[in-house]
Amino acid sequence: MSPGTGDRLSPDVSAAQVLARIDDPTVGLDTNWTVTFVNQQAAALFGRDGEELLGECGWDPLEDLFGPSVRDGLQRAMETQESRRIETDATPLDARVRIRAYPAPDGITVCVRDVTADPTLDPAEDGTHSSAKAGTADDVAMADVDDVTMADVDDVTMADTDDVTMADTDGKSDLEHVSQRLSIAMEAADAGAWEWDVQSNEVIWHESMERLLGLEPGTFEGTYDAFLKRVHPADRDEVETVLTEALDRVEDLQLEFRFRDDSGDVLWVATKARLFTDDDGTPRRMVGVDIDVTDRKESEAAAERAREELRQIIDLVPDLIFAKNREGTYLLANETTATAYGLTPADVEGRSESELVPVEDQHEGFRKDDLAVIESGEPVEVPEEELTTADGETRILRTIKIPYEVAGTDEDAILGYGRDITDLKRYERRLEAQRDDLTILNQVVRHDVRNDLQLVLAYAETLADHVDETGTEYVDQILRAAREAVDITTTARDMTEVLLRADAESVPIQLQPVLEDRIETARSSHRTARFRIDGSIDDVRVLADDMLESVFRNLFQNAVVHSDVDAPEIRVSTTVTDDRVRIAVADDGPGVPSGRKTEIFEEGTHGLDSGGTGIGLYLVRSLVDQYGGDVWVEGNDLGGATFVVELRRAS
């Protein structure tokens, strides 16, 4: 076959052969709507013999199945000479169908496809869906590689009535009409037909094939080498290998590869071809269809890139991420999950949990939780569950499992997220043990040490009446040291109480009695100090708890201990706003340098010449923070420091 004859397939491999092998029911009508050909699938659809349908008006069988609305769509296709898609109900078949019409000046070709399960239907008038667009894969049956099958005998001619029934009037004209319709269908489907003479290595490209690659009709060189030259260099070896294997095995061909056109653009095609042989089985020629699948391949490549990026992300997550189906088979496992089993993600995926988890109780428990999620459709959180890893170590996981449906299927599955909390649980247990130890220590401080100190104070006060003047100084030192030790144990007790409390809740506390009681107690404990109340203490309620008195006791203690005068003066005042109460404790001591007004509330902070413990103000800050309040220090007109506590008012 010589170059330049690419406008038509060879006569014995006609366009009718291709249409005959379309899986969808296909009917040809002339301008009078008379049936001129019908394939086996269409005859079966209409429940008639193909020979009986030839020469009949096509309206009756079409309307019987699809209703009268189909007539309007086909007539508009003929009037506009544009291919159309009509989607409607086939009531007798209880199905939804897509009818595709390809008009030509001398008639129209009609293909029918069952789309009952297709969710993407566009509504139109009278219950039909129509489109005049051409050039998309949806428009023709030829757009799907699986829709085109070549003859299953060595040669198919117009007489093969099992495959296609043609009108006997003017067969040559019918052949031309069918070829013309095939050309229209190929163009609409972005498809091209071709034939390869295996013996001579001549290749004929139908004009649809040349158009597919952007060539002018008749310009393809018509040789096997010319075909290979247009195959993408990266795919050329594979294409030759597959073609050779098809000839060696005497089998049909299916292949996806890339062409490169004259402008350098890449075109992906899906090829499906039929191999014909001589009587002795020698390959004679191959006839095929190439369909443009570039958009699909690009979408697949983009999806694959997205999957790879997602895989990289989930593999970086330090927690277990996995998915399992109803049968317990892993559909997804990230690196952390796979590492727990001593495997790679690829080794885990596709295997069941019972194969991976050595402890029977564990994988049965996991399975029970999975099924509960799938059956209920509700997520489940497992606060603690054990997993024995590949190295025999038992880890504790906090797992969340949610139901989901595997994309593209109706398969129920679960998606899981497991966080290893083994170290956290160990820390919690250690912390709990430390809390127990702290509780015991607090009991010792509050009872044993404090009781002994009170005994020391009692004996020292008694001893003061029995010593001479020279011994009085030593007794005073004992009393002072014992009282300071009592204050220290009191602060330590309060600090321990704060540390032992979990999620303390603030409640309404009457401010006035608490503050007045602490002022009187401070006057008794520090007889040389003068405590004054500026104005009166507002009778309001604040949000705090029973340790509020410790806030004021430590502020008063701080004012006396840090004073540099023999008779320190401490002034207390309150200020009330709509939602806050401020309690100010002002002293006439040396004040607080600006640079230390913040750090003074930190744990263990005190001056080099301070007699305090360094935790009193830290305790004040801790308690006020728990109450949702604030505390700070500022200067005053006495030359000393004013400590301001701001608490929330109780509504």
C-alpha positions in Angstrom: 0.0 0.0 0.0 1.5 3.3 -1.0 1.6 6.5 0.8 -1.1 9.0 0.2 -3.9 6.4 0.5 -4.5 7.1 4.1 -7.9 8.6 3.7 -9.6 5.1 3.9 -8.9 1.7 5.2 -8.4 -1.1 2.7 -11.6 -2.4 1.1 -11.5 -5.8 2.8 -11.1 -4.1 6.2 -14.0 -1.6 5.9 -15.3 1.0 8.2 -18.3 -1.2 8.6 -16.1 -3.8 10.2 -15.1 -1.3 12.9 -18.7 -0.2 13.5 -19.8 -3.9 13.5 -17.5 -4.6 16.4 -18.5 -1.7 18.6 -19.9 -3.2 21.8 -22.7 -0.7 22.0 -25.9 -1.2 20.0 -25.4 0.7 16.7 -28.0 1.6 14.0 -27.6 3.4 10.7 -30.5 5.5 9.2 -30.8 7.3 5.9 -32.4 10.7 5.4 -35.8 9.1 5.3 -35.1 7.5 8.7 -35.0 4.0 7.1 -32.7 1.5 8.8 -29.7 0.8 6.5 -27.6 -1.2 8.9 -27.8 -2.7 12.4 -25.2 -4.6 14.5 -25.9 -7.7 16.5 -26.2 -5.8 19.8 -28.8 -3.4 18.4 -30.9 -6.3 16.9 -30.8 -7.9 20.4 -31.8 -4.6 22.1 -34.8 -4.3 19.8 -35.7 -8.0 20.1 -35.7 -8.3 16.4 -33.8 -10.1 13.6 -31.4 -7.7 11.9 -32.6 -8.7 8.4 -36.2 -7.8 9.4 -35.2 -4.3 10.6 -33.5 -3.4 7.3 -35.7 -1.2 5.2 -38.1 -0.4 8.1 -38.6 3.1 9.5 -36.4 3.4 12.5 -38.8 5.5 14.5 -41.0 2.6 15.7 -38.2 0.5 17.4 -36.5 3.6 18.8 -39.7 5.2 20.2 -40.9 1.8 21.6 -37.8 1.7 23.8 -36.9 5.3 24.4 -40.1 7.3 24.0 -41.0 10.0 21.4 -38.5 12.6 22.8 -35.7 10.8 21.0 -37.2 11.9 17.7 -36.6 15.6 18.4 -33.0 15.0 19.4 -32.2 13.0 16.2 -34.0 15.5 14.0 -32.1 18.4 15.5 -28.8 16.5 14.9 -29.7 16.0 11.2 -30.8 19.7 10.9 -27.6 21.1 12.4 -25.3 18.3 11.2 -23.7 18.3 14.6 -23.2 15.2 16.8 -25.5 15.0 19.8 -25.8 13.2 23.0 -29.3 12.4 24.3 -29.8 10.9 27.8 -33.2 9.5 28.7 -35.0 6.6 30.3 -35.6 3.3 28.6 -38.8 2.4 30.5 -39.3 -1.1 29.1 -35.7 -1.9 30.1 -35.8 -0.1 33.5 -32.6 1.6 32.5 -31.0 5.0 31.8 -29.4 5.2 28.4 -27.1 7.6 26.6 -27.9 7.9 22.8 -25.2 9.3 20.6 -26.0 10.5 17.2 -23.5 11.2 14.4 -25.2 12.9 11.4 -24.0 13.0 7.8 -25.6 14.5 4.7 -27.0 11.1 3.7 -28.1 9.8 7.0 -27.3 9.3 10.7 -25.5 6.7 12.9 -27.0 6.1 16.3 -25.1 4.4 19.2 -26.8 3.4 22.5 -25.1 2.9 25.9 -26.6 1.9 29.3 -25.6 4.6 31.8 -27.9 3.6 34.7 -25.0 3.6 37.1 -23.5 6.8 35.8 -24.1 9.6 38.4 -23.1 12.5 36.2 -26.2 13.3 34.2 -27.1 16.9 33.1 -30.8 17.6 33.3 -32.6 19.0 30.2 -36.2 19.5 29.1 -38.6 16.6 28.7 -36.4 14.3 30.8 -33.7 14.2 28.2 -30.1 15.3 28.2 -28.6 16.6 25.0 -25.4 18.1 23.9 -24.1 19.3 20.6 -20.5 19.3 21.7 -18.1 17.2 19.7 -14.5 16.2 20.3 -15.0 14.6 23.7 -14.6 10.9 24.7 -18.1 10.8 26.0 -19.6 11.6 22.6 -18.9 8.3 20.9 -18.6 4.7 21.7 -15.2 4.7 20.0 -13.9 7.0 22.8 -13.4 4.1 25.1 -10.7 1.6 24.1 -12.8 -1.2 25.5 -15.7 -0.2 23.3 -14.0 -1.2 20.1 -13.2 -4.8 19.3 -11.8 -6.1 16.0 -13.2 -9.0 14.1 -12.8 -12.4 15.8 -12.3 -14.1 12.5 -9.5 -13.7 10.0 -11.6 -11.5 7.8 -14.9 -9.7 8.1 -16.8 -8.5 5.1 -20.1 -6.8 4.7 -21.8 -10.2 4.5 -21.1 -11.1 8.2 -24.7 -10.8 9.3 -23.9 -12.0 12.8 -22.0 -8.8 13.3 -23.7 -6.2 11.1 -26.7 -6.3 8.8 -26.5 -3.9 5.8 -29.2 -3.0 3.3 -28.6 -4.8 0.0 -29.3 -1.7 -2.1 -26.2 -0.2 -3.6 -23.6 -1.8 -1.2 -20.8 0.4 -2.5 -22.7 3.5 -1.6 -23.5 2.1 1.9 -19.8 1.4 2.4 -18.9 5.0 1.6 -21.7 6.3 3.9 -20.5 4.1 6.8 -16.9 5.2 6.2 -18.0 8.8 6.3 -19.8 8.3 9.5 -16.8 6.5 11.0 -14.7 9.5 10.1 -17.1 11.8 11.9 -17.2 9.5 14.9 -13.4 9.2 15.0 -13.0 13.0 14.9 -15.5 13.4 17.7 -13.7 10.8 19.8 -10.2 12.1 19.2 -9.4 8.7 17.7 -7.6 7.5 14.6 -7.7 4.2 12.6 -4.8 2.5 11.0 -3.6 -0.6 9.2 -0.2 -2.3 9.0 0.8 -4.7 6.3 3.1 -7.0 8.2 4.6 -8.5 5.1 5.5 -5.3 3.3 5.8 -3.1 6.4 3.6 -0.6 4.7 1.3 1.4 7.1 -1.9 3.1 6.2 -3.2 5.9 8.4 -6.8 6.8 8.0 -7.2 10.6 7.8 -8.5 10.5 11.4 -5.1 9.2 12.4 -3.3 12.0 10.6 -5.6 14.6 12.1 -5.0 13.1 15.5 -1.3 14.0 15.1 -1.9 17.3 13.4 -0.8 16.2 9.9 -2.4 17.3 6.7 -4.4 14.4 5.1 -2.2 12.2 2.8 1.1 13.5 4.2 2.0 10.5 6.3 4.9 8.6 4.7 3.1 5.3 5.0 6.0 3.1 6.3 6.7 1.3 9.5 9.8 3.4 10.0 7.8 6.6 9.6 5.4 5.3 12.3 8.3 4.5 14.7 9.9 7.9 14.1 6.8 9.5 15.5 6.8 7.4 18.6 8.3 9.1 21.7 11.9 8.0 22.0 11.4 6.8 25.6 8.6 4.5 24.5 10.0 3.3 21.1 11.8 0.1 22.4 8.7 -1.0 24.4 6.4 -0.4 21.4 8.7 -2.5 19.1 8.9 -5.2 21.7 5.1 -5.4 22.2 4.5 -5.5 18.4 7.1 -8.2 18.0 5.6 -10.3 20.7 2.1 -9.9 19.3 3.3 -11.2 15.9 5.3 -14.1 17.5 2.3 -15.2 19.6 -0.2 -14.4 16.9 -2.4 -12.4 19.3 -4.2 -9.0 19.4 -2.6 -5.9 20.7 -3.4 -3.5 23.5 -0.9 -0.8 24.4 -0.5 2.7 25.8 2.4 4.8 24.6 3.3 8.4 23.5 3.6 10.0 20.1 5.6 13.2 19.6 4.1 15.4 16.9 5.9 17.8 14.5 5.7 20.6 17.1 7.3 18.5 19.8 4.1 18.1 21.8 3.5 14.7 23.5 0.3 12.8 22.8 -0.6 9.7 24.8 -2.7 7.1 22.9 -4.4 3.9 23.9 -4.0 1.4 21.1 -6.3 -1.6 20.5 -5.6 -3.7 17.4 -6.6 -6.9 15.7 -4.1 -9.2 14.0 -5.3 -11.0 10.8 -3.5 -14.1 9.5 -3.3 -16.1 6.3 -4.8 -19.6 6.2 -1.6 -21.1 7.5 -1.5 -18.8 10.5 1.1 -16.4 9.1 0.5 -12.8 10.3 -0.8 -10.8 7.4 -2.0 -7.4 8.7 -3.0 -5.6 11.8 -5.9 -3.2 12.1 -6.2 -0.9 15.0 -7.6 2.3 16.6 -5.6 4.8 18.6 -7.5 7.0 21.1 -6.1 10.2 22.6 -5.9 9.6 26.3 -3.5 12.4 27.1 -5.9 14.1 29.6 -6.4 10.8 31.4 -2.7 10.1 31.6 -1.9 13.6 32.8 -4.7 13.3 35.4 -3.2 9.9 36.5 0.2 11.4 36.7 -1.1 14.3 38.8 -3.0 11.9 41.0 0.2 9.7 41.4 2.2 12.8 42.4 -0.4 13.7 44.9 -0.3 10.2 46.3 3.4 10.3 46.5 3.3 13.7 48.3 0.7 12.3 50.7 2.8 9.2 51.3 5.8 11.4 52.1 3.7 13.4 54.6 2.2 10.5 56.4 5.5 8.7 56.5 7.0 11.8 58.3 4.3 11.7 61.0 5.7 10.1 64.2 2.4 8.5 65.0 0.8 5.4 63.6 -1.5 6.1 60.6 -3.3 3.2 59.0 -6.5 2.1 57.2 -8.1 -1.4 57.3 -11.1 -2.9 55.5 -13.9 -5.0 57.1 -11.8 -8.1 56.8 -9.0 -6.6 58.8 -6.6 -6.2 55.8 -4.3 -3.2 55.8 -5.1 -0.8 53.0 -2.6 1.8 54.2 0.2 1.9 56.7 2.7 4.7 57.2 6.4 4.2 58.1 5.7 4.4 61.9 3.1 1.6 61.7 5.3 -0.6 59.5 8.3 0.0 61.8 6.2 -1.3 64.8 5.8 -4.6 62.9 9.5 -4.6 61.8 8.4 -4.3 58.1 8.1 -1.7 55.3 4.7 -0.1 54.4 4.6 -2.2 51.3 5.0 -5.4 53.3 2.2 -4.4 55.7 -0.3 -3.3 53.1 -2.4 -6.2 51.9 -1.8 -8.3 55.0 -4.2 -8.9 57.9 -3.6 -7.8 61.5 -3.7 -11.4 62.7 -0.6 -12.0 60.5 1.3 -9.1 61.9 0.4 -8.9 65.7 1.8 -11.9 67.6 -0.4 -11.5 70.6 -3.8 -13.0 69.9 -5.7 -10.9 72.5 -4.3 -7.8 71.0 -5.3 -8.4 67.4 -8.7 -9.7 68.4 -9.2 -6.5 70.4 -8.2 -4.4 67.5 -10.6 -6.3 65.2 -13.5 -5.8 67.6 -12.9 -2.1 67.7 -12.7 -1.9 63.9 -16.0 -3.7 63.4 -17.7 -1.6 66.0 -16.7 1.5 64.0 -17.8 0.1 60.7 -21.1 -1.2 62.0 -22.0 2.0 63.9 -20.6 4.5 61.5 -19.3 6.4 64.5 -15.7 7.2 65.5 -14.2 5.5 68.5 -11.4 6.7 70.8 -9.4 4.0 72.7 -7.7 5.8 75.5 -5.2 3.0 76.1 -4.4 -0.2 74.2 -1.3 -2.3 74.2 0.7 -3.3 71.0 3.5 -5.7 71.1 6.1 -4.6 68.6 8.3 -6.8 66.4 11.2 -6.6 69.0 8.9 -7.9 71.7 8.4 -4.5 73.5 4.9 -3.7 74.7 3.9 -0.1 73.8 0.8 1.8 74.9 -1.2 3.6 72.3 -4.0 6.1 72.4 -6.0 5.4 69.2 -8.8 7.1 67.3 -10.6 5.2 64.6 -13.1 6.7 62.2 -15.3 5.1 59.5 -14.7 5.9 55.9 -15.5 4.5 52.5 -12.7 3.4 50.2 -12.6 5.8 47.2 -14.2 4.5 44.1 -15.9 1.6 45.9 -18.6 0.8 48.3 -16.2 -0.9 50.6 -16.4 0.0 54.3 -13.2 0.6 56.2 -11.7 2.4 59.1 -9.0 5.1 59.3 -6.9 5.0 62.4 -4.5 7.3 64.2 -2.5 5.9 67.0 -0.2 7.9 69.3 2.4 6.1 71.4 1.9 7.3 74.9 4.2 4.8 76.6 6.6 7.4 77.8 3.8 9.7 78.9 2.2 6.9 81.0 5.6 6.2 82.6 6.0 9.8 83.4 2.4 10.0 84.8 3.2 7.0 87.0 6.4 8.6 88.2 4.6 11.8 88.8 1.9 10.0 90.8 4.6 8.4 92.9 6.2 11.8 93.5 2.8 13.2 94.5 2.5 10.4 97.0 5.9 11.2 98.4 5.1 14.9 98.5 1.8 14.1 100.4 3.8 12.1 103.0 6.4 15.0 103.3 3.6 17.5 103.7 2.1 15.4 106.5 5.6 15.3 108.2 6.0 19.1 107.9 2.4 19.9 109.0 2.4 17.6 112.0 5.7 16.4 113.2 8.0 19.3 112.4 5.4 22.0 113.2 4.4 20.3 116.5 8.1 20.2 117.5 8.6 23.8 116.7 5.5 24.8 118.7 7.0 22.8 121.6 10.3 24.8 121.2 8.4 28.1 121.3 6.5 27.1 124.4 9.6 26.0 126.3 11.6 29.1 125.2 8.8 31.4 126.3 8.8 29.6 129.7 12.5 29.7 129.9 12.5 33.5 129.5 11.2 33.9 133.0 14.1 31.8 134.5 17.2 33.2 132.9 19.3 36.2 134.0 19.7 39.3 131.9 22.7 37.9 130.0 20.6 34.8 128.9 17.6 36.8 127.7 19.4 37.7 124.4 19.8 33.9 123.6 16.2 33.1 124.5 15.1 35.9 122.1 17.2 34.5 119.3 15.6 31.0 120.0 12.1 32.5 119.9 12.9 34.5 116.7 14.4 31.5 114.9 11.5 29.2 116.0 8.9 31.7 114.8 10.7 32.0 111.4 10.8 28.2 111.2 7.1 28.0 111.8 6.5 30.6 109.1 8.7 28.5 106.7 6.7 25.3 107.5 3.5 27.2 106.9 4.7 28.4 103.5 6.0 24.9 102.7 2.6 23.5 103.6 0.8 26.0 101.4 3.2 25.4 98.5 2.7 21.6 98.8 -1.1 22.1 98.8 -0.8 24.0 95.6 1.3 21.4 94.0 -1.0 18.6 95.0 -4.1 20.2 93.8 -5.4 19.1 90.4 -7.7 21.4 88.4 -8.6 23.5 91.4 -11.9 25.4 90.8 -12.5 29.0 91.9 -15.6 29.7 93.9 -17.2 32.9 95.3 -15.3 33.9 98.5 -16.3 36.9 100.7 -13.2 39.1 100.7 -13.7 41.2 103.8 -13.6 38.6 106.5 -10.6 36.8 105.0 -8.6 40.0 104.6 -9.5 41.4 108.0 -8.6 38.0 109.7 -5.2 38.0 108.1 -4.5 41.6 109.1 -5.3 40.8 112.8 -3.1 37.6 112.7 -0.2 39.6 111.2 -0.5 42.2 114.0 -0.3 39.5 116.6 2.7 37.8 114.9 4.6 41.0 114.2 4.1 43.2 117.2 6.5 45.9 116.1 4.8 46.4 112.7 1.9 48.8 112.2 -0.9 47.6 109.9 -3.3 50.2 108.7 -6.5 50.0 106.6 -6.9 53.0 104.2 -10.7 53.6 104.2 -12.6 50.4 104.6 -12.4 47.0 103.1 -15.1 46.6 100.4 -17.7 43.9 101.2 -17.5 42.0 97.9 -17.1 38.4 96.7 -14.2 37.3 94.6 -13.4 34.1 92.7 -10.8 32.2 94.7 -10.7 29.3 97.2 -9.8 28.5 100.8 -6.1 29.2 100.2 -6.8 32.9 99.5 -5.7 33.7 103.1 -2.2 32.4 102.1 -1.9 35.1 99.5 -2.4 37.9 102.1 -0.3 36.1 104.8 2.7 35.9 102.4 2.3 39.5 101.2 2.2 40.7 104.9 5.1 38.5 105.8 7.1 39.8 102.8 6.4 43.4 103.8 7.7 42.9 107.4 10.7 40.6 106.5 12.1 42.9 103.8 11.6 46.1 105.8 14.8 48.1 106.8 13.2 50.0 109.7 12.5 48.9 113.3 8.7 49.6 113.1 7.6 49.0 109.5 4.3 50.5 108.4 2.0 48.4 106.1 -1.1 50.0 104.5 -3.9 47.9 103.0 -6.6 49.2 100.7 -9.2 47.9 98.2 -10.6 49.2 94.9 -13.7 47.8 93.2 -14.7 48.0 89.6 -17.5 46.3 87.7 -15.7 43.0 87.3 -12.5 43.3 89.3 -11.2 43.9 92.8 -7.8 45.3 93.6 -6.1 44.7 97.0 -3.0 46.9 97.5 -0.4 46.2 100.2 2.0 49.1 100.6 5.1 49.2 102.8 7.7 51.8 103.7 10.6 49.6 103.1 13.5 49.9 100.6 11.2 49.3 97.6 11.9 47.0 94.6 14.3 48.0 91.8 12.6 48.3 88.4 14.7 45.5 86.9 13.4 43.1 89.6 9.7 43.9 89.6 8.9 40.9 87.4 11.5 38.4 88.4 10.7 38.9 92.1 7.7 36.5 91.7 9.8 33.7 90.3 10.5 30.6 92.4 13.3 31.0 94.9 14.0 34.7 94.2 15.1 36.8 97.2 17.7 39.3 98.0 21.2 38.5 99.4 20.3 40.1 102.7 16.8 38.8 102.8 15.6 36.6 105.6 12.8 35.1 103.6 12.5 31.7 102.0 12.3 32.9 98.4 9.0 31.1 97.7 6.4 33.3 99.4 5.9 35.6 96.4 6.1 32.7 94.0 3.3 31.1 96.0 1.3 34.3 95.7 1.8 34.4 91.9 0.8 30.7 91.6 -2.4 31.1 93.5 -3.5 34.3 91.8 -2.8 32.7 88.4 -5.1 29.8 89.4 -7.8 32.3 90.3 -7.6 34.0 86.9 -6.3 37.2 88.4 -3.0 39.1 88.3 -0.3 40.5 90.7 2.3 43.1 90.2 4.5 45.5 92.2 4.8 49.3 91.9 6.3 52.2 93.9 4.4 54.4 96.4 4.6 57.7 98.2 6.1 56.0 101.3 9.2 55.2 99.4 8.7 51.5 99.6 6.8 49.0 97.4 3.1 48.3 96.8 2.0 44.8 95.9 -1.3 44.8 94.0 -3.4 41.7 93.7 -6.3 41.9 91.2 -9.0 39.3 91.5 -12.2 38.6 89.5 -15.4 39.6 91.1 -18.0 36.9 91.6 -21.3 37.7 89.8 
